[in-house]
Amino acid sequence: MPGITVDRDMCKGCELCNLYCPQGIIGMSKEINTKGYFFAQVHDPGRCIGCMLCAVTCPDQAILFHGTGVQYRLYDYFPAGQPGSK
């Protein structure tokens, strides 16, 4: 199951992760970190779809993505017999 971990002391509370999360599972904590910011916090980790938009948009690289390593292949990009096909 995919998920994220937020480094509370690296987060500056810009809320970009909250803005770009398509599931809306990231919110701001009611506590402050060592820098004096309200840090991002995952409220419903079971709904994470693993899109990594939060980690990509974080300017401070405070979000670490972890997943199962499963990759889904929705399309066969190279038809059989074409270069690059298996």
C-alpha positions in Angstrom: 0.0 0.0 0.0 1.5 3.4 -0.9 2.0 6.1 1.6 4.0 9.2 2.6 5.9 10.3 5.6 6.3 14.0 6.4 9.5 15.2 8.1 7.8 17.6 10.5 11.0 19.6 11.2 11.8 20.2 7.5 8.2 21.3 6.6 7.6 25.0 6.5 3.9 24.8 6.2 3.5 26.2 2.7 0.5 23.9 2.1 1.4 23.0 -1.5 1.1 19.3 -0.7 -2.4 19.9 0.6 -3.4 21.9 -2.5 -2.1 19.3 -5.0 -3.3 16.1 -3.2 -6.1 14.7 -5.3 -7.5 12.7 -2.4 -7.4 15.6 0.0 -5.8 13.6 2.8 -3.1 16.0 3.8 -3.8 18.8 6.2 -1.9 21.0 8.6 -1.1 20.0 12.1 -2.3 22.0 15.1 1.2 21.7 16.6 4.2 23.6 15.5 7.6 22.3 14.6 11.1 23.4 15.8 11.1 26.2 13.1 7.8 27.6 14.4 5.6 26.4 11.5 2.4 24.3 11.4 3.6 21.2 9.5 1.8 19.0 7.0 0.2 15.8 8.4 -1.6 12.9 6.7 -5.1 12.6 8.1 -6.3 9.4 6.2 -3.3 7.4 5.0 -5.5 4.5 3.7 -6.8 6.7 0.9 -3.3 7.5 -0.5 -3.2 6.5 -4.2 0.6 6.8 -4.5 0.5 9.6 -7.1 3.5 11.4 -5.4 2.2 14.9 -6.3 2.7 15.9 -2.7 6.4 14.9 -2.8 7.0 16.4 -6.2 5.5 19.8 -5.2 7.2 20.1 -1.8 9.9 22.8 -2.1 11.7 21.6 1.0 11.7 17.8 0.2 10.0 17.2 3.5 7.8 14.4 2.1 9.1 10.8 1.6 7.0 8.5 -0.5 7.0 4.7 0.2 5.2 2.1 -1.8 5.1 -1.6 -2.5 7.0 -1.6 -5.7 4.0 -2.9 -7.7 3.8 -1.3 -11.1 0.6 -1.5 -13.1 0.8 -1.5 -16.9 -2.4 -0.1 -18.4 -1.3 0.0 -22.0 0.9 -2.0 -24.3 3.0 0.8 -25.8 4.9 -1.4 -28.3 2.8 -3.8 -30.4 4.3 -7.2 -30.9 7.0 -7.3 -33.5 7.8 -3.5 -33.2 11.1 -2.2 -31.9 11.1 -2.1 -28.1 8.5 -4.9 -27.7 9.2 -7.9 -25.5 
